[in-house]
Amino acid sequence: AESLVRQNQLTNIKFLVADAENLPFADNSFDLVVSCHVLEHLPNFERGLAEIKRVTKKRAIIALPTCLNLCAACLLGGDNFWRISKRTIYGLPWGILRFFFNLSEDGINEAYVGKKELPHLWRYPWVMRCQIKKAGFRIIHFEASSLCLPYFNFLLPLVKFLDKYKAKPILRNFGYGSFAVVE
């Protein structure tokens, strides 16, 4: 990223490493804050969300992995979704069962790189919306990141068609991740 800034002669851009649960910025510092697949890695999700709220002056975009997509089910079942493998026979069904086994939870914790002490929660979309509202944000737009389908490339035209409607009330819950634009 820094080389792109230099290459394009961009100014007024600063890169730093900081604790997402204790951001080193004053209240209302930014017109727009973008959090793209960061919060699910934090030990305290609510604290990270509160920090985004604190430093946001106008709007924020919050993207998280959500688990009601068949590609997510493949990963959560121990398979990959981009090619058929030995695990495919049980990966997708096991991932779908995990959706139901975890309904009383916020989502499904796959643990980052298989380490249980490192959280990586695939939230249910309704939980994501609820937690964002609980943090004091008002959701002005919510949609699926992508409505991908597993294994079969011949389904890509269907995916492209469905992606046109990924903000519609039903389909917005079935993305391989979701994002919210909030104030």
C-alpha positions as CSV (number, residue, x, y, z in Angstrom):
1,A,0.0,0.0,0.0
2,E,2.8,2.4,0.9
3,S,4.4,1.9,-2.5
4,L,1.1,2.7,-4.3
5,V,0.9,5.9,-2.3
6,R,4.4,6.9,-3.4
7,Q,3.8,5.7,-7.0
8,N,0.7,7.8,-7.3
9,Q,2.1,10.8,-5.5
10,L,-0.7,10.8,-2.9
11,T,-0.4,13.1,0.0
12,N,-1.9,13.3,3.5
13,I,-1.8,9.6,4.0
14,K,-0.2,8.0,7.1
15,F,0.3,4.3,7.8
16,L,0.5,3.1,11.4
17,V,0.0,-0.1,13.4
18,A,-2.4,0.3,16.4
19,D,-4.5,-1.6,18.8
20,A,-8.0,-1.8,17.3
21,E,-9.6,-2.0,20.8
22,N,-7.8,1.2,21.8
23,L,-7.4,3.4,18.8
24,P,-4.9,6.3,19.2
25,F,-7.3,8.9,17.7
26,A,-9.5,11.6,19.3
27,D,-13.3,11.2,19.3
28,N,-15.0,12.0,15.9
29,S,-11.6,12.0,14.1
30,F,-12.8,10.6,10.7
31,D,-15.6,11.3,8.3
32,L,-15.4,7.7,7.1
33,V,-14.0,4.7,8.9
34,V,-13.7,1.3,7.0
35,S,-13.3,-1.9,8.9
36,C,-12.9,-4.8,6.5
37,H,-12.7,-8.2,8.1
38,V,-10.9,-7.0,11.2
39,L,-13.4,-7.1,14.1
40,E,-13.9,-10.9,14.0
41,H,-10.3,-11.4,14.9
42,L,-10.4,-9.3,18.1
43,P,-10.6,-10.8,21.6
44,N,-13.3,-8.2,22.4
45,F,-15.5,-7.6,19.4
46,E,-17.7,-5.1,21.2
47,R,-14.7,-3.0,22.3
48,G,-13.5,-2.8,18.7
49,L,-16.9,-1.8,17.5
50,A,-17.1,0.8,20.2
51,E,-13.8,2.3,19.1
52,I,-15.0,2.5,15.5
53,K,-18.1,4.4,16.8
54,R,-15.9,6.7,19.0
55,V,-13.6,7.8,16.1
56,T,-16.3,8.0,13.5
57,K,-17.7,11.5,12.8
58,K,-20.2,10.6,10.0
59,R,-20.1,7.1,8.5
60,A,-18.5,3.8,8.8
61,I,-18.4,0.7,6.6
62,I,-18.2,-2.6,8.5
63,A,-17.5,-5.8,6.7
64,L,-17.6,-9.2,8.5
65,P,-17.7,-12.8,7.5
66,T,-21.3,-14.2,7.9
67,C,-22.1,-17.9,7.8
68,L,-25.3,-18.4,5.9
69,N,-23.6,-19.0,2.5
70,L,-22.9,-22.4,1.0
71,C,-19.2,-21.5,0.4
72,A,-18.9,-20.5,4.1
73,A,-20.5,-23.9,5.0
74,C,-17.8,-25.7,3.0
75,L,-15.0,-23.9,4.9
76,L,-16.8,-24.4,8.2
77,G,-17.2,-28.1,7.4
78,G,-13.5,-28.5,6.8
79,D,-13.5,-28.4,3.0
80,N,-12.7,-25.7,0.4
81,F,-15.3,-24.4,-2.0
82,W,-13.3,-23.8,-5.2
83,R,-12.7,-27.4,-6.1
84,I,-14.1,-30.8,-5.3
85,S,-11.8,-32.9,-2.9
86,K,-12.0,-36.0,-0.7
87,R,-13.6,-33.8,2.0
88,T,-16.4,-32.5,-0.2
89,I,-18.6,-35.5,0.6
90,Y,-18.8,-34.4,4.3
91,G,-17.6,-30.8,4.2
92,L,-20.7,-29.1,2.9
93,P,-23.2,-31.2,5.0
94,W,-21.1,-30.8,8.2
95,G,-20.9,-27.0,7.6
96,I,-24.7,-26.7,7.1
97,L,-25.2,-28.8,10.3
98,R,-22.9,-26.4,12.2
99,F,-25.3,-23.5,11.1
100,F,-28.1,-25.2,13.1
101,F,-25.9,-26.5,16.0
102,N,-24.8,-22.9,16.7
103,L,-28.1,-21.0,16.4
104,S,-28.1,-20.1,20.1
105,E,-24.6,-18.5,19.6
106,D,-23.5,-15.3,17.8
107,G,-22.2,-17.5,15.0
108,I,-19.6,-20.2,14.3
109,N,-16.1,-19.8,15.6
110,E,-13.8,-21.5,13.2
111,A,-10.7,-20.4,15.2
112,Y,-8.1,-18.6,13.2
113,V,-5.6,-21.0,11.5
114,G,-7.1,-23.7,13.6
115,K,-6.0,-22.2,16.9
116,K,-8.9,-22.0,19.4
117,E,-7.3,-19.2,21.4
118,L,-7.4,-17.0,18.2
119,P,-11.1,-16.1,17.6
120,H,-12.5,-15.9,14.1
121,L,-16.3,-15.8,14.3
122,W,-18.5,-16.2,11.3
123,R,-21.6,-14.3,12.6
124,Y,-25.2,-14.8,11.6
125,P,-26.3,-11.7,9.6
126,W,-29.0,-10.8,12.2
127,V,-26.4,-11.0,15.0
128,M,-24.2,-8.6,13.0
129,R,-27.0,-6.1,12.6
130,C,-28.0,-6.4,16.2
131,Q,-24.4,-5.9,17.5
132,I,-23.9,-2.9,15.2
133,K,-27.1,-1.3,16.5
134,K,-26.3,-2.1,20.1
135,A,-23.0,-0.2,19.6
136,G,-25.1,2.9,18.8
137,F,-24.9,2.9,15.0
138,R,-27.8,3.3,12.7
139,I,-27.6,1.0,9.7
140,I,-28.4,2.9,6.4
141,H,-27.5,0.0,4.1
142,F,-26.8,-3.7,4.6
143,E,-26.0,-6.3,1.9
144,A,-24.2,-9.5,1.2
145,S,-20.6,-9.2,0.1
146,S,-21.0,-11.9,-2.5
147,L,-23.6,-14.7,-3.2
148,C,-21.0,-17.2,-4.3
149,L,-21.9,-20.9,-4.8
150,P,-19.4,-23.8,-4.2
151,Y,-17.6,-26.2,-6.5
152,F,-19.1,-25.7,-9.9
153,N,-17.8,-22.9,-12.3
154,F,-20.8,-23.4,-14.6
155,L,-22.9,-21.7,-11.8
156,L,-21.0,-18.4,-12.3
157,P,-23.7,-16.9,-14.6
158,L,-26.3,-17.6,-11.8
159,V,-24.0,-16.0,-9.2
160,K,-23.5,-12.9,-11.4
161,F,-27.3,-12.7,-11.8
162,L,-28.0,-13.1,-8.1
163,D,-25.3,-10.6,-7.1
164,K,-27.4,-7.8,-8.7
165,Y,-29.9,-8.5,-5.9
166,K,-27.6,-9.0,-3.0
167,A,-29.1,-6.0,-1.1
168,K,-32.6,-7.3,-1.2
169,P,-34.2,-8.3,2.1
170,I,-33.9,-12.1,1.7
171,L,-30.6,-12.4,-0.3
172,R,-28.7,-10.0,1.8
173,N,-28.5,-12.7,4.5
174,F,-26.8,-15.3,2.3
175,G,-23.5,-13.7,1.4
176,Y,-20.0,-15.0,1.9
177,G,-19.7,-12.1,4.3
178,S,-21.9,-9.0,4.8
179,F,-21.3,-5.4,5.0
180,A,-23.1,-2.5,6.6
181,V,-22.9,1.2,5.9
182,V,-23.7,3.0,9.2
183,E,-24.0,6.4,10.8
